[in-house]
Amino acid sequence: MTLGIVSCDSKKISENWVAKLSPIHEKNLTEVFKGIDKKLLVTNIKSKNNVMSFILLSNTANKIASFFYYTKNIDIRTKFVNNLHGIITLGLVYALYENHNTYKTNLNSREALPPDSFDCFMTAVGTVIGITQAQSIWQSIVAGATVQSVVDALILIAKRVAAVVTVSIMIYEAGQCLHWWST
């Protein structure tokens, strides 16, 4: 059964999209991404189904927006209207930061970022938003930039991302680098 609009471009699908807040159960952004159904993600990528990818990404973006709202008291929804790509990218980079901090503070943690995962992750994100931009955003975060500064940088960068399937690939590749679905 097809929806009849599978070839629809993601800009039309996401027209007037704004993240919706809901109570969060995840304690960090890594858990948000680990909660994505890998099988469904891969199916959407293989089928290039923009509609189903948009639904999956919308749910993830809603959780990321809720996470920032409830844990950091920052409402990113108004900054990313019609731009779930920006919310997803923001969530991914902060999930890397969580993994990086876990690795720095507890080298024996199973949740820690393996040292070689950083380059792999930067390639996954950089393929979509540009390596230079990904590295610049990462350096800003490590240097202590506010979430608002990072949001402002991502607003412009993430709008260039053309398809929700491309963002799905970015999530999949980042998840593979960080071993989110290895268990």
C-alpha positions in Angstrom: 0.0 0.0 0.0 1.5 3.4 -1.0 0.5 6.8 0.2 0.6 8.2 -3.3 2.9 11.1 -2.3 6.1 9.3 -1.7 8.0 11.4 -4.3 6.8 14.6 -2.6 9.7 17.0 -1.8 10.4 17.4 1.9 9.8 21.2 1.8 6.1 20.6 0.9 5.8 17.9 3.5 7.2 20.1 6.2 5.4 23.3 5.3 4.3 25.1 8.5 5.9 22.4 10.7 6.6 23.4 14.3 7.9 20.9 16.9 5.4 19.9 19.6 6.4 19.6 23.2 5.5 16.5 25.2 6.8 15.1 28.6 10.2 13.5 28.2 11.3 10.2 29.6 14.8 10.2 28.2 17.5 11.5 30.6 19.7 12.7 27.7 19.8 13.2 23.9 21.7 10.0 23.4 18.7 8.1 24.7 16.4 10.0 22.3 18.5 8.8 19.4 18.9 5.3 20.7 15.1 5.1 20.9 14.8 5.4 17.2 13.7 2.2 15.6 16.8 1.3 13.5 14.8 -1.1 11.3 12.3 1.5 10.4 15.0 4.1 9.8 16.8 1.8 7.4 13.5 0.8 5.7 12.7 4.5 5.1 16.2 5.2 3.8 16.1 2.3 1.4 12.6 3.1 0.1 13.5 6.8 -0.1 10.1 7.4 1.5 10.0 11.1 2.4 6.6 10.9 4.0 7.5 8.1 6.4 10.9 9.6 7.0 9.3 12.9 7.9 7.0 11.2 10.4 9.9 9.5 12.1 12.1 12.6 12.1 9.2 14.8 13.4 8.8 12.5 16.4 12.5 12.7 17.0 12.6 16.5 16.6 9.6 16.8 19.0 11.6 14.8 21.6 14.7 17.0 21.1 12.7 20.2 21.4 11.0 18.9 24.5 14.4 17.9 25.9 15.8 21.4 25.5 12.6 22.9 26.8 12.3 20.8 30.0 16.0 20.3 30.9 17.6 23.5 29.7 14.6 25.8 29.8 15.2 26.8 26.2 12.4 26.8 23.6 14.0 26.1 20.3 10.7 25.7 18.5 10.3 29.3 17.3 13.8 29.3 15.9 13.3 26.1 13.8 9.9 26.6 12.2 9.7 24.5 9.0 13.2 23.3 9.9 13.2 19.9 11.6 16.6 19.4 10.0 18.0 22.0 12.3 16.5 20.5 15.5 17.8 17.0 14.5 21.3 18.4 13.8 21.3 20.3 17.0 20.3 17.1 18.9 23.0 15.1 17.1 25.8 17.5 18.0 24.7 17.7 21.6 24.4 13.9 21.8 28.1 13.8 20.6 28.9 16.3 23.3 27.2 14.1 25.9 29.2 11.1 24.7 32.4 13.1 24.7 31.9 14.3 28.3 31.1 10.7 29.4 34.3 9.5 27.8 36.4 12.3 29.4 35.0 11.7 32.9 34.7 7.9 32.8 37.0 6.1 30.5 35.6 2.7 31.5 32.0 3.6 30.8 30.2 1.4 28.2 28.3 4.5 27.2 31.6 6.4 26.5 32.5 7.6 23.0 35.2 5.5 21.5 38.1 7.8 20.5 37.8 6.9 16.8 34.1 7.6 16.7 34.6 11.4 16.7 36.0 11.5 13.1 33.3 9.1 11.9 30.6 11.2 13.6 31.9 14.4 12.1 31.9 12.8 8.6 28.3 11.7 9.1 27.1 15.1 10.1 29.5 17.0 7.9 28.3 15.1 4.8 24.9 16.8 5.3 25.8 20.3 6.7 29.4 20.6 5.6 32.6 19.4 7.4 33.8 23.0 8.1 30.4 23.9 9.6 30.2 20.7 11.7 33.7 21.3 13.0 33.0 24.9 13.8 29.8 24.1 15.7 31.6 21.4 17.6 34.5 23.7 18.5 32.0 26.3 19.7 30.2 23.8 22.0 33.5 22.5 23.4 34.6 26.1 24.0 31.5 26.7 26.1 29.2 28.4 23.6 25.6 28.9 24.7 22.9 26.7 23.2 21.4 29.9 21.7 24.7 30.6 19.9 24.7 27.1 18.4 21.0 27.4 17.5 21.6 30.6 15.7 24.5 29.0 13.7 22.4 26.0 12.8 19.3 27.9 11.7 21.1 29.0 8.5 23.2 25.8 7.9 20.4 23.3 8.4 18.0 25.0 6.0 20.3 23.9 3.1 19.5 20.2 3.8 17.2 19.2 1.0 15.6 15.9 1.9 14.3 14.2 5.0 15.8 11.0 3.7 19.3 12.7 3.8 18.7 13.6 7.5 17.7 10.0 8.1 21.0 8.8 6.6 22.8 11.3 8.8 21.1 9.9 11.9 21.8 6.3 10.8 25.5 7.0 10.1 26.0 8.9 13.4 24.3 6.1 15.3 26.6 3.6 13.7 29.6 5.7 14.7 28.4 6.0 18.3 27.2 2.4 18.5 23.7 3.4 19.4 22.1 0.2 18.1 24.9 -2.3 18.8 23.0 -4.0 21.6 
